[in-house]
Amino acid sequence: MRLSARVDYALRAAAELAVAGSHPVTAVQLAEAQQIPPKFLENILGQLRRSGLVRSQRGPEGGYWLARPAEQIALADIIRAIDGPLLGVRGERPEHVGYEGPARSLQEVWIALRASERAILERVTLAHIAEGKLPDPVRALTEDPSAWESGSLI
């Protein structure tokens, strides 16, 4: 799985909003806190607002805040709002891609990969990130030393 810079920035900004609670935070404050280019972030915040994940208010008391409690916003929600479905194959959902002959099983691999991504990204919420307390199954995956090794494609 490859996460775009837009998704990375969106997740980081949303984590800041989770910590802020119901207090509005300006785009400039978010950009400075997470070292995100401000104009790029404003576009991302607009996408999150249109997706119903973030609310905003203009004016001197304005800013951005989460539209729902952080416990109710999964990382998958943010990724989908910014980049669309979690896994696509040539721009299609894996259930709509078919293969012939010996490649036939690839569709099942893509479905399994999407299920694996969902098992993590739909379980982990902004509250988990903001509090630094990941769910036990997710934390267990990070305790495997091979998970930290680089050099592989995944």
N, C-alpha and C positions, 0 to 999 in steps of 0.2 A: 504494500500500500504506500502510495506517495501522497503526502499532504502538501497542498499548495501553500505559498506564503500567505495568501489571503485567509486560509483556514487557520494557520498558525496564529496570525494576528487576531483573528476573530475569537479564537479560544482564549488567548491571553487577555484581550480586552474584556471578554465575558467573565473571566475569573476575577478581574479587578472590580467589575460591577457586582459580582456575588459578594465580595468582601464589603462593598459600600452599602449593601442592603437597599433600603428604599430612598437613600439620599442621592439626588442627581449628581452625576459626575460629568464634567465637560469632556469633549473629545480631546481637547488639549491636555487635560490632566491624564486621561487614559494614555494618550500618545507618549507623554513624558514618562509616565510610570513604567511603561513596557517598551520604550524606545521604538515606537512604531511611527513611520512617516505620517504626519497629521492628515494630509489630504487623502492618502490611501485609506486611512482608518475611517474617515468620514464616510467614504463610499461603502465600506464594510458595515459600519453601523447602520447605514441606510438599508442595506440588505437585511440585516438582523431585525430592524424595525418593521420592514415590509413582511417579514416572515412571522411576525407576532412574538418574537423572543425578547425584544427590547422596546421600551417606550422612550419617548423624548419630549422635551418641552423647551421652547425657545425663551430667550430673555435672560435677565441678570440672575435669576434663580433657577435657570434651566440647566439642562444636561440630559444624560441618559441613565436609565436604570432598567433592571430586568423586569419583564412583563409578568413573569411568574416567579415563585420562590425558586431559589437555586437548586433545591432538592428535586424539583420537577423538570429541570432542563438537563437532558443528557447531552454528552459530547456529540453523539450522533445527530441530534437536532441541529446543532450549530453547523456541523460539517455539511449536512444536507441543505441547509439554508444558503450556504456559501457556494458549494461546489456540486450540489445535486446528489444523486444516489451514491451510496457507499462504494459499490463496485459496479463497474461497467466494462463490457468487452466490446471494443470497437464502437463505443457509444450506445450500446444496447444493454438492457438488463440481461443477466446471465440466463434467466429462464426463457428468454426469447432467442437465444443463440443455439444453433444446432450444428453438429458435426457428423461426418460420415466415417465409416470404417474404423480404423484403429484410433482415431482422434475422438470418437464418440464420448468417451468418459471425461473429456475435458470439461464439458458442461457441468458435470457433477462436482468436479474440482472447484470450478468458479462458484457454484452454489455453496459448497462447504466453506470456501474462503469467506464469502459474504456472511455466512452464519457465524463464523469465528470472529469476524470483525464486529458484528452486532453484539455478540456475547460480551464484548468488552465495552464498546462505545455506547451501547444503550444502557448499560449497567452503571457506568461512571457518570456522575452528575457534576454540575458546577460546584455544588456544595462539597463534594468529595475533594475536588481540586483546591477550592478555596481553603478548606480545613486541613489539607495535606494528609487526609485519611482515606486511602483508596480501599475499595472492597477487598476482603481477604482473597478471593480467587484471582483478582488482578494483581495484588501485591505478591502472591505466590509465584506468578509468572515472572515477575521481576527478580525474584530470589534465585532463579536458575542462572548460574554464571554464563551459560551459553547465550542467554538472551541479550547480554551486553557485548557480545563479540561482534566486531564488524567484519566486513569482507564478504558477507553473503548478500544476495540480492534483496532479501526481505529483512 
